[in-house]
C-alpha cells in the first residue's frame, strides 16, 4: 500500500500521521526506511549527490519510477553513475524540491518508490 504523505517542513516529513526527522525511502510495498545517505556521503563528502552505491540501494526489481525529493530548496542531485544505473534499469526518475515531490508522490500511480531529503 502506498502511504500518503501529509506534509513536510525543514527537518521533518509526516507520512500517514507519523513524523520523521530524517531522510526517508519509501519502498514499493509502502515500507518506510531511513535513507542510507552515508553511501553517498562516503564517496562525495555530501549527501546532496546520490552515488551509484546509494542508487543500487534505492532500486528494487520491478520498479517503474522513483520520485526524489531534493530538499526544501532542491540541493540533491544524481551523480552521472546513478543516472546511468537507473537508465540501464529502465527506471524513470523524477527530481523535485521536496514539497513538490510530495504532491507528485501523492498523485502518481503504478510501481513507484520515493526518496525524500528533508533539509536544504
Backbone atoms as SQL, in Angstrom:
CREATE TABLE atoms (id INTEGER PRIMARY KEY, chain TEXT, resi INTEGER, resn TEXT, atom TEXT, x REAL, y REAL, z REAL);
INSERT INTO atoms VALUES
  (1, 'A', 1, 'UNK', 'N', 0.828, -1.185, 0.000),
  (2, 'A', 1, 'UNK', 'CA', 0.000, 0.000, 0.000),
  (3, 'A', 1, 'UNK', 'C', 0.876, 1.253, 0.000),
  (4, 'A', 2, 'UNK', 'N', 0.577, 2.167, -0.882),
  (5, 'A', 2, 'UNK', 'CA', 1.342, 3.406, -0.993),
  (6, 'A', 2, 'UNK', 'C', 0.883, 4.399, 0.077),
  (7, 'A', 3, 'UNK', 'N', 1.754, 4.756, 1.022),
  (8, 'A', 3, 'UNK', 'CA', 1.342, 5.679, 2.076),
  (9, 'A', 3, 'UNK', 'C', 1.204, 7.108, 1.558),
  (10, 'A', 4, 'UNK', 'N', 0.267, 7.837, 2.131),
  (11, 'A', 4, 'UNK', 'CA', 0.067, 9.238, 1.774),
  (12, 'A', 4, 'UNK', 'C', 0.987, 10.095, 2.642),
  (13, 'A', 5, 'UNK', 'N', 1.625, 11.054, 1.998),
  (14, 'A', 5, 'UNK', 'CA', 2.465, 11.983, 2.739),
  (15, 'A', 5, 'UNK', 'C', 1.618, 13.194, 3.098),
  (16, 'A', 6, 'UNK', 'N', 1.616, 13.530, 4.375),
  (17, 'A', 6, 'UNK', 'CA', 0.787, 14.621, 4.872),
  (18, 'A', 6, 'UNK', 'C', 1.434, 15.984, 4.660),
  (19, 'A', 7, 'UNK', 'N', 2.731, 16.099, 5.015),
  (20, 'A', 7, 'UNK', 'CA', 3.373, 17.413, 4.949),
  (21, 'A', 7, 'UNK', 'C', 4.877, 17.275, 5.149),
  (22, 'A', 8, 'UNK', 'N', 5.567, 18.396, 4.919),
  (23, 'A', 8, 'UNK', 'CA', 6.989, 18.484, 5.212),
  (24, 'A', 8, 'UNK', 'C', 7.297, 19.909, 5.651),
  (25, 'A', 9, 'UNK', 'N', 8.325, 20.025, 6.436),
  (26, 'A', 9, 'UNK', 'CA', 8.901, 21.320, 6.779),
  (27, 'A', 9, 'UNK', 'C', 10.393, 21.067, 6.936),
  (28, 'A', 10, 'UNK', 'N', 11.182, 22.111, 7.056),
  (29, 'A', 10, 'UNK', 'CA', 12.624, 21.925, 7.152),
  (30, 'A', 10, 'UNK', 'C', 12.942, 20.997, 8.323),
  (31, 'A', 11, 'UNK', 'N', 13.507, 19.833, 8.018),
  (32, 'A', 11, 'UNK', 'CA', 13.919, 18.891, 9.053),
  (33, 'A', 11, 'UNK', 'C', 12.908, 17.826, 9.426),
  (34, 'A', 12, 'UNK', 'N', 11.745, 17.787, 8.743),
  (35, 'A', 12, 'UNK', 'CA', 10.790, 16.729, 9.060),
  (36, 'A', 12, 'UNK', 'C', 9.874, 16.441, 7.867),
  (37, 'A', 13, 'UNK', 'N', 9.302, 15.248, 7.904),
  (38, 'A', 13, 'UNK', 'CA', 8.305, 14.830, 6.929),
  (39, 'A', 13, 'UNK', 'C', 7.289, 13.981, 7.676),
  (40, 'A', 14, 'UNK', 'N', 6.004, 14.183, 7.379),
  (41, 'A', 14, 'UNK', 'CA', 4.945, 13.458, 8.065),
  (42, 'A', 14, 'UNK', 'C', 4.224, 12.573, 7.057),
  (43, 'A', 15, 'UNK', 'N', 4.190, 11.271, 7.366),
  (44, 'A', 15, 'UNK', 'CA', 3.584, 10.263, 6.499),
  (45, 'A', 15, 'UNK', 'C', 2.519, 9.525, 7.297),
  (46, 'A', 16, 'UNK', 'N', 1.283, 9.559, 6.788),
  (47, 'A', 16, 'UNK', 'CA', 0.169, 8.872, 7.463),
  (48, 'A', 16, 'UNK', 'C', 0.139, 9.201, 8.960),
  (49, 'A', 17, 'UNK', 'N', 0.384, 10.472, 9.293),
  (50, 'A', 17, 'UNK', 'CA', 0.311, 10.927, 10.682),
  (51, 'A', 17, 'UNK', 'C', 1.565, 10.723, 11.503),
  (52, 'A', 18, 'UNK', 'N', 2.568, 10.025, 10.967),
  (53, 'A', 18, 'UNK', 'CA', 3.821, 9.787, 11.701),
  (54, 'A', 18, 'UNK', 'C', 4.904, 10.714, 11.169),
  (55, 'A', 19, 'UNK', 'N', 5.552, 11.446, 12.081),
  (56, 'A', 19, 'UNK', 'CA', 6.573, 12.411, 11.693),
  (57, 'A', 19, 'UNK', 'C', 7.966, 11.803, 11.831),
  (58, 'A', 20, 'UNK', 'N', 8.767, 11.988, 10.779),
  (59, 'A', 20, 'UNK', 'CA', 10.151, 11.512, 10.744),
  (60, 'A', 20, 'UNK', 'C', 11.063, 12.733, 10.700),
  (61, 'A', 21, 'UNK', 'N', 12.169, 12.670, 11.459),
  (62, 'A', 21, 'UNK', 'CA', 13.110, 13.789, 11.467),
  (63, 'A', 21, 'UNK', 'C', 14.412, 13.413, 10.758),
  (64, 'A', 22, 'UNK', 'N', 14.297, 12.557, 9.757),
  (65, 'A', 22, 'UNK', 'CA', 15.424, 12.146, 8.931),
  (66, 'A', 22, 'UNK', 'C', 14.920, 11.845, 7.525),
  (67, 'A', 23, 'UNK', 'N', 15.861, 11.814, 6.570),
  (68, 'A', 23, 'UNK', 'CA', 15.509, 11.487, 5.187),
  (69, 'A', 23, 'UNK', 'C', 14.935, 10.079, 5.134),
  (70, 'A', 24, 'UNK', 'N', 13.929, 9.899, 4.280),
  (71, 'A', 24, 'UNK', 'CA', 13.280, 8.592, 4.197),
  (72, 'A', 24, 'UNK', 'C', 13.272, 8.045, 2.776),
  (73, 'A', 25, 'UNK', 'N', 13.148, 6.734, 2.713),
  (74, 'A', 25, 'UNK', 'CA', 12.971, 5.993, 1.471),
  (75, 'A', 25, 'UNK', 'C', 11.666, 5.226, 1.623),
  (76, 'A', 26, 'UNK', 'N', 10.773, 5.355, 0.643),
  (77, 'A', 26, 'UNK', 'CA', 9.530, 4.591, 0.662),
  (78, 'A', 26, 'UNK', 'C', 9.653, 3.498, -0.388),
  (79, 'A', 27, 'UNK', 'N', 9.573, 2.265, 0.054),
  (80, 'A', 27, 'UNK', 'CA', 9.723, 1.094, -0.812),
  (81, 'A', 27, 'UNK', 'C', 8.442, 0.809, -1.596),
  (82, 'A', 28, 'UNK', 'N', 8.563, -0.055, -2.595),
  (83, 'A', 28, 'UNK', 'CA', 7.418, -0.437, -3.418),
  (84, 'A', 28, 'UNK', 'C', 6.236, -0.931, -2.587),
  (85, 'A', 29, 'UNK', 'N', 6.531, -1.660, -1.518),
  (86, 'A', 29, 'UNK', 'CA', 5.456, -2.224, -0.696),
  (87, 'A', 29, 'UNK', 'C', 4.939, -1.245, 0.368),
  (88, 'A', 30, 'UNK', 'N', 5.432, 0.002, 0.333),
  (89, 'A', 30, 'UNK', 'CA', 4.969, 1.024, 1.263),
  (90, 'A', 30, 'UNK', 'C', 5.771, 1.148, 2.543),
  (91, 'A', 31, 'UNK', 'N', 6.735, 0.242, 2.753),
  (92, 'A', 31, 'UNK', 'CA', 7.588, 0.343, 3.947),
  (93, 'A', 31, 'UNK', 'C', 8.396, 1.637, 3.900),
  (94, 'A', 32, 'UNK', 'N', 8.569, 2.239, 5.058),
  (95, 'A', 32, 'UNK', 'CA', 9.361, 3.460, 5.172),
  (96, 'A', 32, 'UNK', 'C', 10.650, 3.109, 5.892),
  (97, 'A', 33, 'UNK', 'N', 11.768, 3.471, 5.248),
  (98, 'A', 33, 'UNK', 'CA', 13.090, 3.204, 5.806),
  (99, 'A', 33, 'UNK', 'C', 13.865, 4.509, 5.907),
  (100, 'A', 34, 'UNK', 'N', 14.830, 4.521, 6.797),
  (101, 'A', 34, 'UNK', 'CA', 15.748, 5.650, 6.880),
  (102, 'A', 34, 'UNK', 'C', 16.667, 5.596, 5.658),
  (103, 'A', 35, 'UNK', 'N', 16.869, 6.732, 5.029),
  (104, 'A', 35, 'UNK', 'CA', 17.754, 6.802, 3.863),
  (105, 'A', 35, 'UNK', 'C', 19.178, 6.431, 4.267),
  (106, 'A', 36, 'UNK', 'N', 19.830, 5.627, 3.437),
  (107, 'A', 36, 'UNK', 'CA', 21.225, 5.232, 3.667),
  (108, 'A', 36, 'UNK', 'C', 22.151, 6.266, 3.021),
  (109, 'A', 37, 'UNK', 'N', 22.091, 7.511, 3.510),
  (110, 'A', 37, 'UNK', 'CA', 22.823, 8.595, 2.866),
  (111, 'A', 37, 'UNK', 'C', 24.339, 8.501, 3.023),
  (112, 'A', 38, 'UNK', 'N', 24.803, 7.688, 3.956),
  (113, 'A', 38, 'UNK', 'CA', 26.254, 7.517, 4.098),
  (114, 'A', 38, 'UNK', 'C', 26.854, 6.859, 2.852),
  (115, 'A', 39, 'UNK', 'N', 26.042, 6.127, 2.100),
  (116, 'A', 39, 'UNK', 'CA', 26.533, 5.514, 0.865),
  (117, 'A', 39, 'UNK', 'C', 26.988, 6.580, -0.123),
  (118, 'A', 40, 'UNK', 'N', 26.354, 7.733, -0.082),
  (119, 'A', 40, 'UNK', 'CA', 26.759, 8.851, -0.944),
  (120, 'A', 40, 'UNK', 'C', 27.783, 9.731, -0.249),
  (121, 'A', 41, 'UNK', 'N', 27.591, 9.957, 1.037),
  (122, 'A', 41, 'UNK', 'CA', 28.485, 10.840, 1.789),
  (123, 'A', 41, 'UNK', 'C', 29.918, 10.308, 1.821),
  (124, 'A', 42, 'UNK', 'N', 30.068, 8.979, 1.903),
  (125, 'A', 42, 'UNK', 'CA', 31.407, 8.381, 1.908),
  (126, 'A', 42, 'UNK', 'C', 32.144, 8.655, 0.600),
  (127, 'A', 43, 'UNK', 'N', 31.416, 8.703, -0.506),
  (128, 'A', 43, 'UNK', 'CA', 32.032, 8.893, -1.817),
  (129, 'A', 43, 'UNK', 'C', 32.256, 10.369, -2.142),
  (130, 'A', 44, 'UNK', 'N', 31.274, 11.213, -1.852),
  (131, 'A', 44, 'UNK', 'CA', 31.331, 12.611, -2.282),
  (132, 'A', 44, 'UNK', 'C', 31.525, 13.615, -1.145),
  (133, 'A', 45, 'UNK', 'N', 31.475, 13.146, 0.103),
  (134, 'A', 45, 'UNK', 'CA', 31.612, 14.065, 1.219),
  (135, 'A', 45, 'UNK', 'C', 30.335, 14.838, 1.508),
  (136, 'A', 46, 'UNK', 'N', 29.263, 14.484, 0.808),
  (137, 'A', 46, 'UNK', 'CA', 27.969, 15.128, 0.988),
  (138, 'A', 46, 'UNK', 'C', 26.875, 14.134, 0.642),
  (139, 'A', 47, 'UNK', 'N', 25.712, 14.335, 1.229),
  (140, 'A', 47, 'UNK', 'CA', 24.562, 13.502, 0.872),
  (141, 'A', 47, 'UNK', 'C', 23.706, 14.198, -0.183),
  (142, 'A', 48, 'UNK', 'N', 24.221, 15.281, -0.733),
  (143, 'A', 48, 'UNK', 'CA', 23.484, 16.045, -1.750),
  (144, 'A', 48, 'UNK', 'C', 23.740, 15.551, -3.168),
  (145, 'A', 49, 'UNK', 'N', 24.575, 14.541, -3.321),
  (146, 'A', 49, 'UNK', 'CA', 24.829, 13.925, -4.620),
  (147, 'A', 49, 'UNK', 'C', 24.669, 12.421, -4.439),
  (148, 'A', 50, 'UNK', 'N', 23.684, 11.845, -5.114),
  (149, 'A', 50, 'UNK', 'CA', 23.379, 10.422, -4.934),
  (150, 'A', 50, 'UNK', 'C', 24.365, 9.579, -5.739),
  (151, 'A', 51, 'UNK', 'N', 25.077, 8.719, -5.026),
  (152, 'A', 51, 'UNK', 'CA', 26.102, 7.861, -5.630),
  (153, 'A', 51, 'UNK', 'C', 25.481, 6.621, -6.272),
  (154, 'A', 52, 'UNK', 'N', 26.298, 5.935, -7.061),
  (155, 'A', 52, 'UNK', 'CA', 25.881, 4.661, -7.638),
  (156, 'A', 52, 'UNK', 'C', 25.500, 3.684, -6.532),
  (157, 'A', 53, 'UNK', 'N', 26.280, 3.638, -5.469),
  (158, 'A', 53, 'UNK', 'CA', 26.011, 2.715, -4.361),
  (159, 'A', 53, 'UNK', 'C', 24.652, 2.997, -3.718),
  (160, 'A', 54, 'UNK', 'N', 24.333, 4.271, -3.548),
  (161, 'A', 54, 'UNK', 'CA', 23.026, 4.591, -2.970),
  (162, 'A', 54, 'UNK', 'C', 21.911, 4.288, -3.971),
  (163, 'A', 55, 'UNK', 'N', 22.155, 4.553, -5.251),
  (164, 'A', 55, 'UNK', 'CA', 21.159, 4.237, -6.289),
  (165, 'A', 55, 'UNK', 'C', 20.841, 2.744, -6.278),
  (166, 'A', 56, 'UNK', 'N', 21.878, 1.912, -6.136),
  (167, 'A', 56, 'UNK', 'CA', 21.665, 0.461, -6.080),
  (168, 'A', 56, 'UNK', 'C', 20.849, 0.079, -4.858),
  (169, 'A', 57, 'UNK', 'N', 21.017, 0.797, -3.750),
  (170, 'A', 57, 'UNK', 'CA', 20.238, 0.547, -2.532),
  (171, 'A', 57, 'UNK', 'C', 18.780, 0.984, -2.706),
  (172, 'A', 58, 'UNK', 'N', 18.563, 2.055, -3.425),
  (173, 'A', 58, 'UNK', 'CA', 17.211, 2.587, -3.644),
  (174, 'A', 58, 'UNK', 'C', 16.410, 1.676, -4.574),
  (175, 'A', 59, 'UNK', 'N', 17.058, 1.169, -5.611),
  (176, 'A', 59, 'UNK', 'CA', 16.379, 0.417, -6.665),
  (177, 'A', 59, 'UNK', 'C', 15.843, -0.930, -6.155),
  (178, 'A', 60, 'UNK', 'N', 14.659, -1.294, -6.659),
  (179, 'A', 60, 'UNK', 'CA', 14.068, -2.609, -6.414),
  (180, 'A', 60, 'UNK', 'C', 13.617, -3.162, -7.749),
  (181, 'A', 61, 'UNK', 'N', 13.760, -4.458, -7.934),
  (182, 'A', 61, 'UNK', 'CA', 13.321, -5.106, -9.172),
  (183, 'A', 61, 'UNK', 'C', 11.839, -4.832, -9.408),
  (184, 'A', 62, 'UNK', 'N', 11.489, -4.463, -10.617),
  (185, 'A', 62, 'UNK', 'CA', 10.102, -4.216, -10.978),
  (186, 'A', 62, 'UNK', 'C', 9.645, -2.782, -10.809),
  (187, 'A', 63, 'UNK', 'N', 10.499, -1.947, -10.278),
  (188, 'A', 63, 'UNK', 'CA', 10.139, -0.546, -10.078),
  (189, 'A', 63, 'UNK', 'C', 10.084, 0.166, -11.435),
  (190, 'A', 64, 'UNK', 'N', 9.103, 1.017, -11.614),
  (191, 'A', 64, 'UNK', 'CA', 8.957, 1.766, -12.862),
  (192, 'A', 64, 'UNK', 'C', 9.471, 3.192, -12.737),
  (193, 'A', 65, 'UNK', 'N', 9.322, 3.764, -11.554),
  (194, 'A', 65, 'UNK', 'CA', 9.693, 5.162, -11.366),
  (195, 'A', 65, 'UNK', 'C', 10.064, 5.419, -9.922),
  (196, 'A', 66, 'UNK', 'N', 10.997, 6.357, -9.755),
  (197, 'A', 66, 'UNK', 'CA', 11.400, 6.804, -8.427),
  (198, 'A', 66, 'UNK', 'C', 11.203, 8.311, -8.368),
  (199, 'A', 67, 'UNK', 'N', 10.512, 8.759, -7.352),
  (200, 'A', 67, 'UNK', 'CA', 10.350, 10.190, -7.093),
  (201, 'A', 67, 'UNK', 'C', 11.415, 10.564, -6.067),
  (202, 'A', 68, 'UNK', 'N', 12.187, 11.597, -6.356),
  (203, 'A', 68, 'UNK', 'CA', 13.209, 12.049, -5.405),
  (204, 'A', 68, 'UNK', 'C', 12.903, 13.472, -4.978),
  (205, 'A', 69, 'UNK', 'N', 12.682, 13.626, -3.682),
  (206, 'A', 69, 'UNK', 'CA', 12.530, 14.950, -3.085),
  (207, 'A', 69, 'UNK', 'C', 13.922, 15.473, -2.799),
  (208, 'A', 70, 'UNK', 'N', 14.298, 16.539, -3.481),
  (209, 'A', 70, 'UNK', 'CA', 15.686, 17.014, -3.469),
  (210, 'A', 70, 'UNK', 'C', 15.990, 18.005, -2.350),
  (211, 'A', 71, 'UNK', 'N', 15.120, 18.078, -1.362),
  (212, 'A', 71, 'UNK', 'CA', 15.308, 19.003, -0.247),
  (213, 'A', 71, 'UNK', 'C', 14.353, 20.176, -0.365),
  (214, 'A', 72, 'UNK', 'N', 14.231, 20.916, 0.696),
  (215, 'A', 72, 'UNK', 'CA', 13.264, 22.017, 0.721),
  (216, 'A', 72, 'UNK', 'C', 13.551, 23.059, -0.369),
  (217, 'A', 73, 'UNK', 'N', 14.816, 23.236, -0.725),
  (218, 'A', 73, 'UNK', 'CA', 15.171, 24.188, -1.786),
  (219, 'A', 73, 'UNK', 'C', 15.845, 23.509, -2.980),
  (220, 'A', 74, 'UNK', 'N', 15.887, 22.176, -2.987),
  (221, 'A', 74, 'UNK', 'CA', 16.328, 21.456, -4.176),
  (222, 'A', 74, 'UNK', 'C', 17.815, 21.234, -4.353),
  (223, 'A', 75, 'UNK', 'N', 18.551, 20.892, -3.307),
  (224, 'A', 75, 'UNK', 'CA', 20.003, 20.710, -3.391),
  (225, 'A', 75, 'UNK', 'C', 20.452, 19.346, -3.930),
  (226, 'A', 76, 'UNK', 'N', 19.674, 18.294, -3.713),
  (227, 'A', 76, 'UNK', 'CA', 20.113, 16.937, -4.055),
  (228, 'A', 76, 'UNK', 'C', 20.087, 16.707, -5.569),
  (229, 'A', 77, 'UNK', 'N', 21.144, 16.071, -6.059),
  (230, 'A', 77, 'UNK', 'CA', 21.279, 15.729, -7.482),
  (231, 'A', 77, 'UNK', 'C', 21.684, 14.268, -7.601),
  (232, 'A', 78, 'UNK', 'N', 21.489, 13.706, -8.792),
  (233, 'A', 78, 'UNK', 'CA', 22.000, 12.369, -9.097),
  (234, 'A', 78, 'UNK', 'C', 23.404, 12.492, -9.665),
  (235, 'A', 79, 'UNK', 'N', 24.282, 11.581, -9.281),
  (236, 'A', 79, 'UNK', 'CA', 25.585, 11.507, -9.952),
  (237, 'A', 79, 'UNK', 'C', 25.349, 10.931, -11.350),
  (238, 'A', 80, 'UNK', 'N', 26.303, 11.121, -12.234),
  (239, 'A', 80, 'UNK', 'CA', 26.187, 10.542, -13.578),
  (240, 'A', 80, 'UNK', 'C', 26.054, 9.024, -13.505),
  (241, 'A', 81, 'UNK', 'N', 26.810, 8.406, -12.594),
  (242, 'A', 81, 'UNK', 'CA', 26.759, 6.946, -12.440),
  (243, 'A', 81, 'UNK', 'C', 25.382, 6.477, -11.982),
  (244, 'A', 82, 'UNK', 'N', 24.781, 7.219, -11.055),
  (245, 'A', 82, 'UNK', 'CA', 23.437, 6.867, -10.577),
  (246, 'A', 82, 'UNK', 'C', 22.415, 7.042, -11.696),
  (247, 'A', 83, 'UNK', 'N', 22.541, 8.130, -12.435),
  (248, 'A', 83, 'UNK', 'CA', 21.625, 8.378, -13.553),
  (249, 'A', 83, 'UNK', 'C', 21.738, 7.257, -14.590),
  (250, 'A', 84, 'UNK', 'N', 22.968, 6.866, -14.933),
  (251, 'A', 84, 'UNK', 'CA', 23.192, 5.773, -15.892),
  (252, 'A', 84, 'UNK', 'C', 22.630, 4.453, -15.373),
  (253, 'A', 85, 'UNK', 'N', 22.777, 4.210, -14.073),
  (254, 'A', 85, 'UNK', 'CA', 22.258, 2.982, -13.465),
  (255, 'A', 85, 'UNK', 'C', 20.738, 2.896, -13.639),
  (256, 'A', 86, 'UNK', 'N', 20.036, 3.966, -13.285),
  (257, 'A', 86, 'UNK', 'CA', 18.575, 3.964, -13.405),
  (258, 'A', 86, 'UNK', 'C', 18.143, 3.842, -14.863),
  (259, 'A', 87, 'UNK', 'N', 18.845, 4.508, -15.756),
  (260, 'A', 87, 'UNK', 'CA', 18.536, 4.412, -17.187),
  (261, 'A', 87, 'UNK', 'C', 18.701, 2.977, -17.666),
  (262, 'A', 88, 'UNK', 'N', 19.786, 2.334, -17.248),
  (263, 'A', 88, 'UNK', 'CA', 20.036, 0.948, -17.616),
  (264, 'A', 88, 'UNK', 'C', 18.977, -0.014, -17.102),
  (265, 'A', 89, 'UNK', 'N', 18.363, 0.334, -15.993),
  (266, 'A', 89, 'UNK', 'CA', 17.295, -0.489, -15.408),
  (267, 'A', 89, 'UNK', 'C', 15.917, -0.118, -15.969),
  (268, 'A', 90, 'UNK', 'N', 15.895, 0.854, -16.886),
  (269, 'A', 90, 'UNK', 'CA', 14.636, 1.360, -17.462),
  (270, 'A', 90, 'UNK', 'C', 13.690, 1.860, -16.367),
  (271, 'A', 91, 'UNK', 'N', 14.293, 2.553, -15.422),
  (272, 'A', 91, 'UNK', 'CA', 13.569, 3.103, -14.279),
  (273, 'A', 91, 'UNK', 'C', 13.590, 4.622, -14.389),
  (274, 'A', 92, 'UNK', 'N', 12.422, 5.211, -14.552),
  (275, 'A', 92, 'UNK', 'CA', 12.343, 6.665, -14.613),
  (276, 'A', 92, 'UNK', 'C', 12.614, 7.288, -13.259),
  (277, 'A', 93, 'UNK', 'N', 13.204, 8.472, -13.284),
  (278, 'A', 93, 'UNK', 'CA', 13.479, 9.206, -12.053),
  (279, 'A', 93, 'UNK', 'C', 12.960, 10.628, -12.229),
  (280, 'A', 94, 'UNK', 'N', 12.212, 11.096, -11.262),
  (281, 'A', 94, 'UNK', 'CA', 11.721, 12.468, -11.260),
  (282, 'A', 94, 'UNK', 'C', 12.263, 13.151, -10.012),
  (283, 'A', 95, 'UNK', 'N', 12.949, 14.272, -10.208),
  (284, 'A', 95, 'UNK', 'CA', 13.511, 15.039, -9.103),
  (285, 'A', 95, 'UNK', 'C', 12.776, 16.369, -8.982),
  (286, 'A', 96, 'UNK', 'N', 12.327, 16.664, -7.764),
  (287, 'A', 96, 'UNK', 'CA', 11.635, 17.919, -7.464),
  (288, 'A', 96, 'UNK', 'C', 12.044, 18.361, -6.063),
  (289, 'A', 97, 'UNK', 'N', 12.021, 19.655, -5.775),
  (290, 'A', 97, 'UNK', 'CA', 12.149, 20.061, -4.372),
  (291, 'A', 97, 'UNK', 'C', 11.108, 19.284, -3.551),
  (292, 'A', 98, 'UNK', 'N', 11.466, 18.929, -2.354),
  (293, 'A', 98, 'UNK', 'CA', 10.639, 18.019, -1.550),
  (294, 'A', 98, 'UNK', 'C', 9.157, 18.408, -1.453),
  (295, 'A', 99, 'UNK', 'N', 8.806, 19.678, -1.239),
  (296, 'A', 99, 'UNK', 'CA', 7.366, 19.982, -1.180),
  (297, 'A', 99, 'UNK', 'C', 6.632, 19.610, -2.478),
  (298, 'A', 100, 'UNK', 'N', 7.243, 19.824, -3.614),
  (299, 'A', 100, 'UNK', 'CA', 6.629, 19.458, -4.898),
  (300, 'A', 100, 'UNK', 'C', 6.658, 17.952, -5.109),
  (301, 'A', 101, 'UNK', 'N', 7.743, 17.308, -4.676),
  (302, 'A', 101, 'UNK', 'CA', 7.854, 15.855, -4.814),
  (303, 'A', 101, 'UNK', 'C', 6.745, 15.149, -4.027),
  (304, 'A', 102, 'UNK', 'N', 6.384, 15.710, -2.896),
  (305, 'A', 102, 'UNK', 'CA', 5.294, 15.147, -2.097),
  (306, 'A', 102, 'UNK', 'C', 3.978, 15.203, -2.876),
  (307, 'A', 103, 'UNK', 'N', 3.714, 16.333, -3.509),
  (308, 'A', 103, 'UNK', 'CA', 2.491, 16.449, -4.319),
  (309, 'A', 103, 'UNK', 'C', 2.497, 15.397, -5.429),
  (310, 'A', 104, 'UNK', 'N', 3.638, 15.257, -6.097),
  (311, 'A', 104, 'UNK', 'CA', 3.756, 14.276, -7.180),
  (312, 'A', 104, 'UNK', 'C', 3.552, 12.866, -6.636),
  (313, 'A', 105, 'UNK', 'N', 4.186, 12.551, -5.513),
  (314, 'A', 105, 'UNK', 'CA', 4.053, 11.222, -4.899),
  (315, 'A', 105, 'UNK', 'C', 2.591, 10.900, -4.594),
  (316, 'A', 106, 'UNK', 'N', 1.893, 11.850, -4.016),
  (317, 'A', 106, 'UNK', 'CA', 0.510, 11.609, -3.616),
  (318, 'A', 106, 'UNK', 'C', -0.423, 11.404, -4.808),
  (319, 'A', 107, 'UNK', 'N', -0.048, 11.894, -5.984),
  (320, 'A', 107, 'UNK', 'CA', -0.923, 11.754, -7.159),
  (321, 'A', 107, 'UNK', 'C', -0.526, 10.612, -8.088),
  (322, 'A', 108, 'UNK', 'N', 0.742, 10.199, -8.086),
  (323, 'A', 108, 'UNK', 'CA', 1.231, 9.212, -9.041),
  (324, 'A', 108, 'UNK', 'C', 0.723, 7.807, -8.699),
  (325, 'A', 109, 'UNK', 'N', 0.529, 7.011, -9.742),
  (326, 'A', 109, 'UNK', 'CA', 0.130, 5.621, -9.555),
  (327, 'A', 109, 'UNK', 'C', 1.143, 4.721, -10.239),
  (328, 'A', 110, 'UNK', 'N', 1.075, 3.444, -9.948),
  (329, 'A', 110, 'UNK', 'CA', 1.983, 2.491, -10.569),
  (330, 'A', 110, 'UNK', 'C', 3.013, 1.968, -9.593),
  (331, 'A', 111, 'UNK', 'N', 4.044, 1.358, -10.142),
  (332, 'A', 111, 'UNK', 'CA', 5.104, 0.727, -9.337),
  (333, 'A', 111, 'UNK', 'C', 6.197, 1.752, -9.074),
  (334, 'A', 112, 'UNK', 'N', 5.951, 2.566, -8.036),
  (335, 'A', 112, 'UNK', 'CA', 6.839, 3.673, -7.719),
  (336, 'A', 112, 'UNK', 'C', 7.363, 3.573, -6.293),
  (337, 'A', 113, 'UNK', 'N', 8.525, 4.151, -6.104),
  (338, 'A', 113, 'UNK', 'CA', 9.073, 4.341, -4.761),
  (339, 'A', 113, 'UNK', 'C', 9.566, 5.775, -4.695),
  (340, 'A', 114, 'UNK', 'N', 10.068, 6.157, -3.533),
  (341, 'A', 114, 'UNK', 'CA', 10.478, 7.559, -3.366),
  (342, 'A', 114, 'UNK', 'C', 11.556, 7.698, -2.312),
  (343, 'A', 115, 'UNK', 'N', 12.337, 8.753, -2.491),
  (344, 'A', 115, 'UNK', 'CA', 13.334, 9.153, -1.513),
  (345, 'A', 115, 'UNK', 'C', 13.101, 10.629, -1.236),
  (346, 'A', 116, 'UNK', 'N', 13.087, 10.999, 0.036),
  (347, 'A', 116, 'UNK', 'CA', 12.848, 12.399, 0.392),
  (348, 'A', 116, 'UNK', 'C', 13.947, 12.919, 1.297),
  (349, 'A', 117, 'UNK', 'N', 14.636, 13.976, 0.824),
  (350, 'A', 117, 'UNK', 'CA', 15.611, 14.714, 1.618),
  (351, 'A', 117, 'UNK', 'C', 14.831, 15.830, 2.284),
  (352, 'A', 118, 'UNK', 'N', 14.977, 16.008, 3.592),
  (353, 'A', 118, 'UNK', 'CA', 14.070, 16.904, 4.305),
  (354, 'A', 118, 'UNK', 'C', 14.697, 18.221, 4.749),
  (355, 'A', 119, 'UNK', 'N', 15.986, 18.409, 4.488),
  (356, 'A', 119, 'UNK', 'CA', 16.588, 19.707, 4.791),
  (357, 'A', 119, 'UNK', 'C', 17.043, 20.355, 3.475),
  (358, 'A', 120, 'UNK', 'N', 17.802, 21.391, 3.568),
  (359, 'A', 120, 'UNK', 'CA', 18.370, 22.107, 2.406),
  (360, 'A', 120, 'UNK', 'C', 17.369, 22.368, 1.308);
